[in-house]
C-alpha cells in the first residue's frame, strides 16, 4: 500500500500508518506516561517503530513488536503498545520488555536487561 492508503481491518477502513505516525504516537505515550524513548544510538528505536508500523498495517492495531500476535485484537489487547506489562517492567527494570520505553531516571550507559515474560501463555 502507498502513503495514506486505507485498508480494511475487522470490517472497518483504517488508514495505513507511516513511521512518522508511529513515532508521533510513541512520543505522545511517553509524554503522557512520563517515560522516555530508547535513545536509538544502535538503531533499536528505528527497528521498533518499523515493527509497530508493520503490525498496525497488517493487524489494524499497535501490537507489541516483540511479542507474538494472535491476530485478534481482543486476544492481544494486553500486548497493544504500550502493553499492560510496560509499567511493571519499567518499575522493576527501568524499561519495558522491548526497550522502547524507559524510566526517565534510567542511565543510558547501564546495560539493558532481558526481562522475563509476564504475559501468561495463551490457552490452547
N, C-alpha and C positions, 0 to 999 in steps of 0.2 A: 504494500500500500504506500501511496505517496504522502507527502506532507498534507496535514489537515484532512486526511481521509477518514471516513467513518466506517465502522464495522458493526455487525450485528452480534450482540452477546446477550444470551438469555432473552432473546426476542426483543431486545432494545437496541437502538442505534447509539453507539458510543464513539466519540471522537478519538482517533489514534493519538497517542502521546509521543512527544519528542523528548530528547534528552533535556532540553531546556524546560519543558513542562515538568518533568520528573524532578529536576534539580530545584525548581521553584517549590514543588510540593515538599520535598525533604527538608529544605531550608525553613519553610513555614512550620513544619512539625518540630524541628529542632528549636526554633524560636519560642514556640508555644510551650514546649516541654522544658525549656531551659537546659537543653543539651547542645552539644556542638557536633559538627560532622567530621568524618575522617579527614585528615589533612591532605590526603591524595599524593603524598610525596612519592609513593610507589605505584600509583595508578589504581589503587583499590577503590577509591570513590568512583572513578570512571567506570570500572567494571560493575560495581553495584548499581549505579544509575542505569547502565545498559541492561542489566538483569531485570530491574524493576520495570523499565520501559518495555522490554520484550514480554515479560509476564503480563503487564497490563494489556498490551496489544494482542496477546494471544488469549488471555482469560477474561479481560474486562475489569480486572481489579489488581491492586498492587500486592501480589503475593510475594512474600519474602524470597529474595533471590538465592538464599542459602538453604532453603528447605524445599522438600518435595511437595508439589501441589497435588491435591486430589481432584483438581479441575472442577471444583464445585465450591462456590463462594460460601455457602452455608457451612460446609465441612472445613473450609480453610479460614473461616473468619478469625480464628485465634492467631493465624500467621499472616494476616494482612498487615502490611507495613504502616505504622510501627506495630509490631506484633504485641500480643498480650504479655510476652515474656521480656520485652525490652527493658522496662523499668526495673524489675527484679535483677536482671543481668547487669544493668548499669549500676544499681545499688551495690551489688556484690563484687563485680569485676571491673567496673569503671567504663564498660562499653557493652553494646548489645551483641548478640550471637554473631551477627555478620560483620561487626566492627564498622557499621555505618554511623551509628550514633554513639557519642561519648559523653560522660560526665564532664562538665566544664573544668573540673579540677584535675582531670586525667592528664598525667605528664606524658607528652608525646614520645619522649625518649624511652619510656618504660615499655617493656615488651607487651604485646597484645596476647592475652591468654586464650587458650582454647576453652570454650565454655561447654560444659555438658548440656545435652539436650534436655530441656524442661518439658517439652511437649510430649504428652503421653502417646504411645503407639496407637495408631487408628485401629478401631475394632474391625476384625475381619468377618 
